[in-house]
Amino acid sequence: MKKISIMIPCYNEQENVREICAAVIDVLNKDLPNYDYEILFIDNDSKDLTRTYLRELCAKNKKVRAIFNAKNFGQFNSPYYGICQTTGDCTVCLCCDFQDPVEMIPRLVKEWEDGAKIVCAIKTSSKENKIMRFLRTCYYKMIKKMSDVEQIEHFTGFGLYDKGFVDVLRDLGDSTPFLRGIVAELGYKRVDVPYEQAKRKAGKTHNNWYSLYDAAMLSFTSYTKVGLRLATFLGIGIGGLSFVIAIIYLVMKLMYWDNFSAGMAPVLIGMFFLGGVQLFFLGFLGEYILSMNRRVMNRPLVIEEERLNFDDEGEE
């Protein structure tokens, strides 16, 4: 009997964790009765009752497992690590807040049984804030044009991964993994399935402008050279323009020695402009160095505090 792993990352999801577990079990029992399953929750150091409820779920059903991180290791490391801890023939990754519809699990499994190794759920529409939707779309379009690697628009990580690809993820040894980029770069036999993203069922989103910026920079520094190339080309362009302006200024000064006086304004404007450009690209270069530094240090993705139901493969 084939085994399906459902991996659900969570952080402060006390209002959703029990409901999502019940919904997943219901779908599996009703639509996929010929498969064994495990449901793995990886908790990123929740401060509410999430862990209490997870303990209750694990006590009632041995097929429900949990990993408690020792601290919050971020929105990328924890889900990636959770996928690598699954034991099924395939792994379905979905969010705890019901924005990823559990009803799609049978569809993902069908595509997998038909030969797909990776099934990506693509947001063709969303009930999120329209401004955020627009900004995300612009970001995906931009990164897709700038990257040497094919990027998958509106793919959040929700989807199915064959055991063979999960083994690839385990062997990468990337201490700063960006799952969406890795799937786009290394994924094979991929099928894209459209869906409409629902609103969060309960609780508050933990994404903010800083976390979104962090995601954007991780994608830029991992899969594009455009920042460094732009700095080079812009530097050449500004240097050439400055040289031309200097020649013109010198000629005007020599031709109209007595009447020509531009004062200090051009010098100050040029200094501030060049200073701003330099600071911008120093910051951009710093993002690349920071990304490399994290990978060179090769620190663990997460540190576990506790595991539940990993010693027993008991039946429900």
C-alpha positions as CSV (number, residue, x, y, z in Angstrom):
1,M,0.0,0.0,0.0
2,K,1.4,3.4,-1.0
3,K,1.8,6.0,1.6
4,I,0.9,9.7,1.3
5,S,2.6,12.2,3.6
6,I,0.9,15.5,4.4
7,M,3.3,18.1,5.7
8,I,1.8,21.2,7.4
9,P,4.0,23.9,8.8
10,C,2.5,26.1,11.5
11,Y,3.2,29.0,13.7
12,N,0.6,30.3,16.2
13,E,-2.2,28.5,14.5
14,Q,-4.3,27.5,17.5
15,E,-7.5,28.4,15.7
16,N,-6.7,26.2,12.6
17,V,-4.6,23.3,13.6
18,R,-7.3,20.9,14.8
19,E,-9.6,21.8,12.0
20,I,-7.0,21.4,9.2
21,C,-6.1,18.0,10.7
22,A,-9.7,16.8,10.7
23,A,-10.3,18.1,7.2
24,V,-7.2,16.3,5.8
25,I,-8.1,13.0,7.5
26,D,-11.7,13.3,6.2
27,V,-10.5,13.8,2.6
28,L,-8.0,11.0,2.8
29,N,-10.5,8.5,4.3
30,K,-13.2,9.5,1.8
31,D,-11.4,10.0,-1.4
32,L,-8.1,8.1,-1.0
33,P,-9.1,5.0,1.1
34,N,-6.6,2.7,-0.6
35,Y,-3.6,4.7,0.6
36,D,-1.8,4.7,4.0
37,Y,-1.0,8.2,5.3
38,E,0.9,10.3,7.8
39,I,0.3,13.9,8.7
40,L,3.3,15.8,9.9
41,F,3.1,19.1,11.6
42,I,6.2,21.1,12.0
43,D,5.8,23.9,14.6
44,N,8.0,26.9,14.4
45,D,8.0,27.8,18.1
46,S,4.4,28.8,18.5
47,K,3.6,31.0,21.5
48,D,-0.1,30.1,21.7
49,L,-1.9,26.8,22.3
50,T,-0.8,25.3,19.0
51,R,1.6,22.8,20.6
52,T,-1.0,21.8,23.2
53,Y,-3.5,20.9,20.5
54,L,-0.8,19.1,18.5
55,R,0.0,16.9,21.5
56,E,-3.7,16.1,21.7
57,L,-3.9,15.2,18.0
58,C,-0.8,13.0,18.2
59,A,-2.2,11.2,21.3
60,K,-5.4,10.4,19.5
61,N,-3.9,9.3,16.2
62,K,-0.5,7.7,15.8
63,K,-0.5,8.7,12.1
64,V,-0.3,12.3,13.2
65,R,3.2,13.4,13.9
66,A,4.8,16.6,15.1
67,I,8.1,18.2,15.2
68,F,8.6,21.1,17.6
69,N,11.4,23.5,16.7
70,A,13.5,24.9,19.5
71,K,13.0,28.4,18.1
72,N,11.5,30.2,15.1
73,F,13.8,29.4,12.1
74,G,11.9,31.4,9.5
75,Q,9.4,30.8,6.8
76,F,11.7,28.9,4.5
77,N,13.8,26.6,6.6
78,S,11.0,25.1,8.7
79,P,8.8,23.8,5.8
80,Y,11.8,22.6,3.8
81,Y,13.0,20.7,6.8
82,G,9.5,19.3,7.4
83,I,9.4,17.9,3.8
84,C,12.7,16.2,4.3
85,Q,11.4,14.4,7.4
86,T,8.4,12.8,5.7
87,T,8.4,9.0,4.9
88,G,5.7,8.6,2.3
89,D,5.9,7.7,-1.3
90,C,4.9,11.3,-2.0
91,T,4.6,14.4,0.1
92,V,1.9,17.0,-0.1
93,C,2.8,20.4,1.4
94,L,0.0,22.8,2.4
95,C,-0.5,25.7,4.8
96,C,-2.3,25.4,8.1
97,D,-4.7,28.4,7.5
98,F,-6.9,26.8,4.8
99,Q,-5.7,29.1,2.0
100,D,-4.4,25.9,0.3
101,P,-7.6,23.8,-0.3
102,V,-7.4,20.3,1.2
103,E,-10.0,19.2,-1.4
104,M,-7.2,19.4,-4.0
105,I,-5.2,16.6,-2.5
106,P,-6.9,13.8,-4.5
107,R,-6.3,15.9,-7.7
108,L,-2.6,16.2,-6.9
109,V,-2.4,12.5,-6.1
110,K,-4.1,11.6,-9.4
111,E,-1.5,13.6,-11.4
112,W,1.2,11.9,-9.5
113,E,-0.2,8.4,-10.3
114,D,-0.4,9.5,-13.9
115,G,3.4,10.0,-13.9
116,A,4.1,13.4,-12.6
117,K,7.0,13.7,-10.1
118,I,6.1,17.2,-9.0
119,V,2.6,18.7,-9.0
120,C,2.6,22.5,-8.5
121,A,-0.6,24.2,-7.4
122,I,-0.7,27.6,-9.1
123,K,-2.7,30.5,-7.9
124,T,-4.7,31.6,-10.9
125,S,-6.9,33.8,-8.7
126,S,-6.9,34.8,-5.1
127,K,-9.2,36.4,-2.5
128,E,-6.2,38.2,-0.9
129,N,-5.9,42.0,-1.0
130,K,-6.0,43.2,-4.6
131,I,-3.0,45.5,-4.1
132,M,-0.9,42.6,-2.7
133,R,-2.0,40.4,-5.6
134,F,-0.9,43.1,-8.1
135,L,2.5,43.5,-6.4
136,R,3.1,39.8,-6.3
137,T,2.2,39.5,-10.0
138,C,4.7,42.3,-10.8
139,Y,7.4,40.6,-8.7
140,Y,6.9,37.2,-10.4
141,K,7.0,38.8,-13.9
142,M,10.2,40.7,-13.0
143,I,12.0,37.8,-11.5
144,K,11.0,35.6,-14.4
145,K,12.6,38.0,-16.9
146,M,15.7,38.5,-14.8
147,S,16.4,34.9,-13.8
148,D,18.5,32.4,-15.8
149,V,16.3,29.7,-14.3
150,E,12.6,29.3,-15.3
151,Q,10.5,30.7,-12.5
152,I,7.0,29.5,-11.6
153,E,4.6,32.3,-11.3
154,H,2.2,32.3,-8.3
155,F,3.6,29.1,-6.9
156,T,3.8,29.2,-3.1
157,G,5.1,25.7,-2.4
158,F,1.7,24.1,-2.2
159,G,1.8,20.9,-4.2
160,L,3.0,17.3,-4.3
161,Y,6.5,16.0,-4.4
162,D,7.5,12.5,-5.3
163,K,9.8,10.6,-2.8
164,G,12.6,10.7,-5.4
165,F,12.5,14.5,-5.5
166,V,12.3,14.6,-1.6
167,D,15.5,12.6,-1.6
168,V,17.1,15.3,-3.9
169,L,16.0,18.0,-1.4
170,R,17.6,16.0,1.5
171,D,20.9,15.7,-0.4
172,L,21.2,19.4,-1.4
173,G,22.7,20.6,1.9
174,D,21.5,24.1,1.3
175,S,21.3,26.0,4.6
176,T,19.2,28.8,3.1
177,P,16.8,26.9,0.9
178,F,14.2,28.6,-1.3
179,L,11.9,25.8,-2.2
180,R,10.1,27.6,-5.0
181,G,13.3,28.3,-6.8
182,I,14.7,24.8,-6.2
183,V,11.5,23.3,-7.7
184,A,11.8,25.6,-10.8
185,E,15.5,24.8,-11.2
186,L,15.7,21.1,-10.4
187,G,12.1,19.9,-10.7
188,Y,11.4,17.2,-13.3
189,K,8.3,15.7,-14.8
190,R,6.3,18.7,-13.4
191,V,2.6,19.3,-13.8
192,D,1.0,22.6,-12.9
193,V,-2.6,22.6,-11.5
194,P,-4.6,25.8,-11.2
195,Y,-6.6,26.8,-8.1
196,E,-8.2,29.8,-6.4
197,Q,-6.5,30.8,-3.1
198,A,-9.1,31.3,-0.4
199,K,-8.9,33.7,2.5
200,R,-7.3,32.7,5.7
201,K,-10.0,30.8,7.7
202,A,-9.0,32.1,11.1
203,G,-6.1,33.9,12.9
204,K,-3.7,36.5,11.5
205,T,-1.2,36.2,8.8
206,H,2.4,36.3,9.9
207,N,3.7,37.8,6.7
208,N,4.7,41.4,6.7
209,W,6.7,43.8,4.5
210,Y,9.9,42.6,6.0
211,S,9.2,38.9,5.5
212,L,8.1,39.6,1.9
213,Y,11.2,41.7,1.3
214,D,13.3,38.8,2.7
215,A,11.7,36.4,0.3
216,A,12.2,38.7,-2.6
217,M,15.9,39.2,-1.8
218,L,16.5,35.5,-1.3
219,S,15.0,34.8,-4.7
220,F,17.0,37.6,-6.3
221,T,20.4,36.6,-4.8
222,S,19.8,32.9,-5.5
223,Y,18.6,33.0,-9.0
224,T,19.6,36.3,-10.7
225,K,22.8,38.1,-11.6
226,V,20.9,41.3,-12.6
227,G,21.8,43.3,-9.5
228,L,25.6,42.9,-10.0
229,R,25.3,43.3,-13.7
230,L,23.2,46.4,-13.3
231,A,25.7,47.9,-10.9
232,T,28.5,47.2,-13.5
233,F,26.6,48.7,-16.5
234,L,25.2,51.7,-14.5
235,G,28.7,52.4,-13.2
236,I,30.1,52.4,-16.7
237,G,27.3,54.6,-17.9
238,I,27.5,57.1,-15.1
239,G,31.3,57.2,-15.5
240,G,31.0,57.9,-19.2
241,L,28.4,60.5,-18.7
242,S,30.4,62.2,-16.0
243,F,33.4,62.3,-18.4
244,V,31.4,63.8,-21.2
245,I,29.9,66.5,-18.8
246,A,33.4,67.3,-17.5
247,I,34.7,67.8,-21.1
248,I,31.7,70.1,-21.9
249,Y,32.2,72.0,-18.7
250,L,35.9,72.5,-19.5
251,V,35.1,73.6,-23.1
252,M,32.5,76.1,-21.8
253,K,34.9,77.4,-19.2
254,L,37.7,78.0,-21.8
255,M,35.4,79.6,-24.4
256,Y,33.5,81.9,-22.0
257,W,36.2,82.3,-19.3
258,D,34.9,85.7,-18.0
259,N,31.1,85.1,-18.3
260,F,30.8,81.4,-17.5
261,S,30.0,80.6,-13.9
262,A,28.0,77.5,-12.9
263,G,28.8,77.7,-9.2
264,M,28.9,74.7,-7.0
265,A,25.4,73.4,-7.8
266,P,26.5,70.9,-10.6
267,V,29.2,69.5,-8.3
268,L,26.9,69.1,-5.3
269,I,24.1,67.5,-7.4
270,G,26.6,65.1,-9.0
271,M,28.1,64.2,-5.6
272,F,24.7,63.4,-4.1
273,F,23.6,61.5,-7.1
274,L,26.7,59.4,-7.3
275,G,26.7,58.8,-3.5
276,G,23.1,57.6,-3.7
277,V,23.8,55.2,-6.5
278,Q,26.9,53.9,-4.6
279,L,24.9,53.3,-1.4
280,F,22.1,51.6,-3.3
281,F,24.5,49.1,-5.0
282,L,26.5,48.6,-1.8
283,G,23.3,47.5,-0.1
284,F,22.4,45.3,-3.1
285,L,25.9,43.7,-3.1
286,G,25.5,43.2,0.6
287,E,22.4,41.1,0.0
288,Y,24.5,38.8,-2.2
289,I,27.3,38.6,0.3
290,L,24.8,37.9,3.1
291,S,23.2,35.1,1.1
292,M,26.7,33.5,0.4
293,N,27.7,34.0,4.0
294,R,24.7,32.0,5.3
295,R,25.5,29.2,2.9
296,V,29.2,29.1,3.7
297,M,28.4,28.8,7.4
298,N,26.4,25.7,6.6
299,R,24.3,25.8,9.8
300,P,21.5,23.4,10.4
301,L,18.1,24.2,8.9
302,V,16.4,23.9,12.3
303,I,17.1,22.6,15.8
304,E,14.5,20.2,17.1
305,E,13.2,20.5,20.6
306,E,10.9,17.5,20.5
307,R,9.3,14.8,18.2
308,L,6.0,13.1,18.6
309,N,4.9,9.7,17.1
310,F,8.2,9.1,15.3
311,D,9.0,5.9,17.3
312,D,5.7,4.1,16.5
313,E,4.1,3.4,13.1
314,G,0.9,2.3,14.8
315,E,-2.4,2.3,13.1
316,E,-5.2,4.9,13.6
